[in-house]
């Protein structure tokens, strides 16, 4: 999954401005998802909503292209770890 996500990020980086990539795509981290899906974890709710709205189509398209199968993404918010 990490390999797929790195390939997706590389492909997206080639197709969008660098400042957009650094702000909206690079902070996303993958987590293991269920069959046919990848969980993408975002720093907060606003970030998640913005990514889904503005970059959801490109994320889904690139995940499908890289994985070679229909693979949807599910965005979530990173949970704060207690210290």
C-alpha positions as CSV (number, residue, x, y, z in Angstrom):
1,X,0.0,0.0,0.0
2,X,2.8,2.4,0.8
3,X,4.4,1.7,-2.6
4,X,1.1,2.4,-4.4
5,X,0.7,5.6,-2.4
6,X,4.2,6.8,-3.3
7,X,3.6,6.1,-7.0
8,X,0.2,8.0,-6.8
9,X,1.9,11.0,-5.2
10,X,4.7,11.0,-7.8
11,X,2.2,10.9,-10.6
12,X,0.1,13.7,-9.1
13,X,3.1,15.8,-8.4
14,X,3.9,15.8,-12.1
15,X,0.4,17.1,-12.9
16,X,-0.3,19.9,-10.4
17,X,1.7,22.9,-9.3
18,X,4.3,22.2,-6.6
19,X,2.9,24.5,-4.0
20,X,-0.5,22.8,-4.3
21,X,1.1,19.4,-4.0
22,X,3.1,20.4,-0.9
23,X,0.0,21.9,0.8
24,X,-2.7,19.4,-0.1
25,X,-1.3,16.1,-1.2
26,X,2.0,15.6,0.6
27,X,0.6,15.7,4.2
28,X,-1.8,12.9,3.4
29,X,-0.8,9.5,4.8
30,X,-2.2,6.1,3.8
31,X,-3.6,3.5,6.1
32,X,-4.7,-0.1,5.4
33,X,-8.2,-0.1,3.9
34,X,-10.7,-2.8,3.2
35,X,-10.9,-4.7,-0.1
36,X,-10.9,-2.4,-3.0
37,X,-10.2,0.8,-1.0
38,X,-7.4,2.8,0.4
39,X,-7.8,5.0,3.5
40,X,-6.1,8.4,3.2
41,X,-5.6,10.2,6.5
42,X,-5.7,14.0,6.6
43,X,-4.5,16.3,9.3
44,X,-8.0,17.8,10.1
45,X,-11.6,17.9,9.0
46,X,-11.2,21.1,6.9
47,X,-8.3,19.6,5.1
48,X,-10.2,16.4,4.4
49,X,-13.2,18.2,3.0
50,X,-11.0,20.3,0.8
51,X,-9.0,17.3,-0.6
52,X,-12.2,15.4,-1.3
53,X,-13.8,18.4,-3.1
54,X,-10.8,19.7,-5.1
55,X,-8.6,16.7,-5.5
56,X,-10.9,13.7,-5.1
57,X,-11.2,12.9,-8.8
58,X,-7.4,13.1,-9.5
59,X,-6.7,10.9,-6.4
60,X,-9.2,8.3,-7.4
61,X,-8.0,8.3,-11.0
62,X,-4.3,8.0,-10.1
63,X,-5.0,5.3,-7.5
64,X,-6.9,3.3,-10.1
65,X,-4.1,3.8,-12.7
66,X,-1.3,2.8,-10.3
67,X,-3.0,-0.1,-8.7
68,X,-4.4,-1.4,-12.0
69,X,-7.8,-2.0,-10.4
70,X,-10.9,-0.1,-9.3
71,X,-9.9,1.2,-6.0
72,X,-11.8,3.9,-4.2
73,X,-10.3,6.1,-1.5
74,X,-11.8,6.9,1.9
75,X,-10.6,10.1,3.5
76,X,-10.4,10.4,7.3
77,X,-9.0,12.7,9.9
78,X,-5.9,11.9,11.8
79,X,-6.6,11.1,15.4
80,X,-4.6,12.9,18.0
81,X,-2.4,10.6,20.0
82,X,-2.4,11.0,23.7
83,X,0.9,11.8,25.3
